[in-house]
Amino acid sequence: MRHLFSDLCGLERSPAPHGVQGAAGERVWQFIKAFVLEGVKKMGRLDALKKTIQKINRWVAGVGACFLIPLMLITAADVVGRDVFNHPIPGVIELSQYLLAVSILLGVAYTQQMKGYVGVSMLISRLSTRAQLMVSLLGTLVSLFLFALLAWQGLVVGLEEQTVSDMLRVPQYPFRLLVAVAAFLMFLELLIDLGSSIQKLGRTES
């Protein structure tokens, strides 16, 4: 991308090439320059947006990883209290479930960014490169639909949720809303994968 910008940075100031004469030719040349430059600007904005989304997902995953620390501490404290002092911490199982759920949900999109999910390619690996890209594109589209649905329903259910947990009386709506947030971030990450698959498919057909 950097080389593309450097190659085209002088296009805006360049005169019409040799052989393009007259007012009509000059107008055509100006139109071509404007079209190319606008395309480069859009590519730059999309690339910046992609980096911003990936940076946000990395930061969110880091926040989610921080929830593993209190999870580890309260679990260790509960084990010591139960085995040594015969006095377990009340509600520690419930609290551990919430901390683990938060940690997992906040790391969903980043795991997709790092391609950390298990993929079975026993059958797909036998296909041609173009067919593999088509299967990947189809799977990404289906995933986009599912996570868009999950984000929508997570938001609806979260706004309507009024229940609390049994022991600690923790409100449930923040965790329902967190499902919507995690699904939305995953949706954005899948959009990046969709664009990447389309670009690769275009290069195979060219």
N, C-alpha and C positions, 0 to 999 in steps of 0.2 A: 504494500500500500504506500509506503514511504517513497519508493522509487517511482510509483505511478504519479504521485503528486509532483515530484521533482521534475519528471519528464514533461508534465503538462503545465507547470507553473508559468511558463512563458507563452503559452498559447493565447492568452487573452490579449497580449500586446503584439502578437505576430501579425504581419500583413497577409493579405491573400496570396496563395501560392501562385507561381508563374503559370500563366495560361488562363487564370480567372480574371476576366476583364469586364468593364462596364458596371453600371449601377446594380443591375440584376445579379451579376456574379458576386459583387461585393456583399449584397444582402444575403445571398445564399451562404457565403462564407461566414458572415456574422452569425447567422442562424446555427450553423454547424458548431462554431466556437461556443456559443451560448449553451447548446444542447450538451456538448461534451463536458464543459465546465460544471454545468448543473448536475450532471451525472456523477462527476467526481466528488462534488460537495455532498451529494446524498450518500455516496459510498463512505465518505469520511464520517458523516453523522451516524450512519448505521454501525460502523466499526466502533465509534465512541460509545454508542448505546449498548452494544454487545459487551464491551469492556466494563461499563458501569454495572450492568446486570450481573456479570460474573463476579465483580468486586463485592457487590451487595450480598450475593449468595455465599461468598467466602466469609464475609464478616458475620452473617447470620449463623453460619455453621460454627464459627468460633464461639459465638455466644452460647449456642447449644452445647458445645463441648464443655463450657464452664459449669453447666448444670450437673455434669458427672462428678464434680468434686464434692458438693454437698451430698450427692447420692452415695458416694463411697464413704463419706464420714459418718452419715447417720446409719448406714448399714453396719459399719464396723462398731459404732457405739452400741447399736442394738444387740449385736452378737456378744460384746463384752458384758453389757448389762444383763443379758439373759443367762449366759453361762457362768459368769463370775459372781454377779450380785443377785442372780435369780430375780431380776426386775427388768423385763424388756421395756423398750420405749413404746408407749401407746401410739397407735396410728402410723408406725414407721413403714409398714407394708403399703398402706394407702399413699403415703407421701412419696415413697420410692417409685410407685407406679406413675405418679404425676411427673416427677423429675425425669424419669426415663422417657415418658411420652414426649415431653418438651424437647429433650435432647434429640430424639429421633426425628421429630417433625421439623426442627430447625436445620437438620442436616440432609433432608431429602433432596433438595435442589442441588446442593453442592456435590452430593454423591453422583448425581446425574452428570454434572459438569465434569467430574473426574472419571466418568464412565466406570463407576465402581459397582454397578449392578451386574449380577450374573446373567450372561446371555448364552443360550444354547445354540450353537451354530453348526450342529452336526449335519443338518440338511441344507442350510443356507450356504455353507461353505462349498458345496458342490455346484452352486449356480454360477453363472457368469457375473462379472463385476457389475454390469448394468442391472441384472436381475437382483443382485444383492442390494444395490442402492434403491431399487424400486420397492423391495420388501421393507427396507429400513424406512423409506419415506412413508409407506402405508402404515407401519407400526407407529411412527411418530404422529401421524394424523389421528390415529385412533387414540393414542395417549393424550393428545391435545384435547380431544373431545371429552375424555373421561376426567381429566384434571380440571377442565373448565366447569364441568358439571359438579365435581367435588368442591371446587372453590365456591360456586354459587350456593349449593346446598349447605355447605359449612357456614357460610355467612347467614343464610336464612335461619338455620337451626340455632346458631350461636346467638342471634339477636332475640330469639324466642325462648331460649333456655332459661329456666328459673330454678332448677333443682340444685341441691347441694349434696356433698358426699355424706356417707352414713356416719362415719366416726369423727372426722375433723371438721365437718360442715363446710367444706371448701366449695365455693360456687363453681358450677360446671361450665358456664358460658365462656370464660376465657380460653379454655381448652378447645371448645367447639370453634371459636373464632380463630384459634391458632391453626386448626386444620385448614381453614379457608386461606389463611396467609401462606401456609406451606404449599398448598395446592397452586396458588397463584404464582409463587416463585418458581415452582416446578414447571408451570405453564410457560413462563418466560424463558426458562432454560430449554424447554422443548422447542420453542420458536427458533432459538439459535441453532439447534440441531436440524430443524427443518430447513432453514436457509442454507446450512452447510451441505445437507443432502442434495438440495436442488442445484447448488453450484457444482458439486461433484458430478451429478447426473448430466448437467449441461456440458461439462468438460469431456465426458465419455462419448457424447453424441457429436461433438465438434471434430 
